[in-house]
């Protein structure tokens, strides 16, 4: 006597085959986001400030060892010019009206700022939903605008802001570098003091840019193009052995 085959058995076999195929799919590339101000967003030069369409780190990762988890990572530059650590940690600037629509070709940092602008939400708090996928690593360089935009700012407060930023980005792993070296008279002493406090508090987990004299443009704040590339390359020393 022949047995009738249940149509549900065929469906179950098909689902099992699809699941099997999915298990062999290539895993998603690790995601690295860059958090910072204009010194992260771009570079300076004779023709003025330039927002970088692509961050050098995205290309430099190919020089990591083949065994490195980060060799094929995706890098998203969320640097927003003129921002302070407080705007990333506590409250961003509120828009008077809804920002205009921005296309996908607009630098991601500007689109992040437009997202936070209507409510004045802290920029770091908007990052996870903005990128829309788990963040594996966040590289943070902030602080040079704190004394320039807020005369009452202190290095201690900036350290507290950076702790808050790391909390808002959780569960992403967060590495914090000191701000880039500057000869600007309104920023230099603050940046030096901030670098010392980051180190003494055990928060300096990225390059100590404040003590590395990368070339600056005429603003005394922004790196030249060569300095901008070198800044990306210095992250490789941190990422090389990072699991």
N, C-alpha and C positions, 0 to 999 in steps of 0.2 A: 504494500500500500504506500503510495507516494504522500509526502508531507508538503503542505502549503507553506511557503516561506512568508513570514510576516514582512510587510513593507517597512515596518519600523526597524527591522534588523538591517535592511539596506541603508536606511538613513544613518543608523548608528555607525556602520562601517565607513560611510562617506565622511561623517564628522571626525571619526578617528583618523582618517587619512589626511584631512585638512589640518587637524591639530598636529599631526606628525610633521607635515610640511612646514607649519609655522614654527615648530621647534628648531628647524634648521635655518630659519631666516637669520640674516646678519643682525647682531645686536645694535641698538641705537648708539651713535657716537656719543662719548661723554660731552657734556655741555659746560663750557667755561664762560662766565659773564664778567665783564670788566665794569667796575663801579668807580666813578670818579668825576672830576670836573673837566675843564677845557684841556688840561695837561694829559688827560686820558683820551679825550675826544679827538684830538688832532695836534697840530704842530704849528710853529711860527716860521717866519722867514722874511725875505726882502719884499715879497708881494703881499704880506699880511698873514693873518691867521687862516689856517686851512683845516677844515673838518675832514678827517681821514675817512675815505670810503671803505677801506679795508684796514684793519689793524695789523701791523707787522707780525704780531704774535701768531696770528692765524697761519702765516707762511713759515715762521720760524720753528713751529712745533715739529715739522718734518725732520729737524736736526736732532730730535731726541732719540735715544736708543730705541730699537724696534720693540724691545720688551716694555717700553714705557706705556702706561695706561693713557697718557695724554698725547701721544704722538699723532693720533688721528682725531683729536677732539674738535668740536665745533666751538668757535669763539664768537661771542656777541658783545660788541662794544656799546655799553650803555652810558658812556661818559656824557655829562651834560655841562656845557660851559657855564661859568659864573656861579655854580652851586656850592653850598657850604655843607659841612658835615651835619649841621642841624636840619637842613632841608631834607637830607636823606634819612635822618633818624626820627625827626619829630613832626615837622610840618613844611610842606613846600609852598611856593607862592600861589596864591589863589587867583584864578582868572576872573575878570569881570564878566566875561561872556564865554560861551562854549568855543573851544578852539576849532579852527577850520579842519576839514577832513585832510588827512595826510596819507599819501600813498606808501606802498611798501618800499619804495626806493628812497624814502626819507630816512636819514640816520636814526637807528633805533632809539638812541638816547632822547632825541627830540620827540619821538612818538611816545616814549615813556613819560616825559614831562607833560605832554598834552593830555595824557590819561589821568595824571594826578592833579592837574591844574584846576578843574572845576570845583573840586572839594578841598583842595589844599592838603591832600593826603601826603604823608611822608613818602618820599620816592622809593626807599628801600622796601616799604610795605607793598608797593605795587608791582615789584619785580617778578615774584613767582607767577602771578596771574598773567602778567604781560608776556612772559616768554612761553607760557603754556605747556611746560614740561618740566620734569625734575631737573634741578640745577646740581651739577656734581661739584662745581668749584666756583667760588666768587673771589676775584682779586680786587682789593680795595686800595685806592690811593686818593685820600682826601685830606683837607686841612689848610691848603695854601690860601684859600679864599676866606677862611674864618676871620682872621684879624682885619682883612681888607674890607669885608662887608659888615662886620660887627666889631666895632672898637672895644666892646666889653668882653669879647671872647677870650677864653683862657685855654692853654693847652690841656688842663685838667678836664674842662668841659668837653673839649674835642675828643679826648680819650673816652669819656662817658658816652658821647654820641657814637663813636665807633663800636663800642660794646653793644649799643642798642641796634645799630645797623646789622651786626652779626646775628643778633637775636631775631630780627625781622626777616632775615634771609634763611633762617633755619627751615629744614634740616640740612641745607647746603653747607658744605665745608667752606670756611671763609679764611682767607689769608690777607693780612693787612701789612702794607708797606708804608714807610714814611713818605711824606710829600717830596716831590722833586726839589733838589737844590735850587735856591733862588738867590739873586743878589738884589732883589727889590727891597728898598729900605723899609717898607711897611710890612714886609712878610718874613724877611730872613731870620730874625731872632726868634719869632714865633715858631717857624718851621724847625729850627734847631732844637728849641725847647720841647716841642712835640715829639720829635724823634727820640730824645732822651727819655721822655716819659713812656713812650711806647715800648722801648727796650727794657726799662726798669720794671714795667708792669707785665712783662712777658707777652706783650701783644704784637711785637714786631716779628711777624712770621713770614714776611716777604722781604724783598730787597730793601736795604737802608738807603733809599735814593737821596735823602737829605745830605748824606756824606759822600755821595758819588758825584763828582762835578761834570755832569753831562753838559754839552754845549747848549747855550741859551741864545735866543734871538734878542732883538733890541728891547723887547718888553721886560727883560730880566726875569721873566716867569716861564714863558713857553719854550720848550725845547725846539731846536732846529730839526729839520727832517732827519738828519743823521742821528741826533740825540734821541728822537722819538723811536727810531728803529733800535738803537742801542738799549733804550729802556725796556722794550719788548724782549730783547735778547737776554737781559739780566734776569728775567723771570724764569728762563730755562734752567738756571742753576737751582732754583727752588723746586721746579717741577720734575727735574731729572730723576730724583729718587723718591718722589712723592707717590704713595700707593693709593 
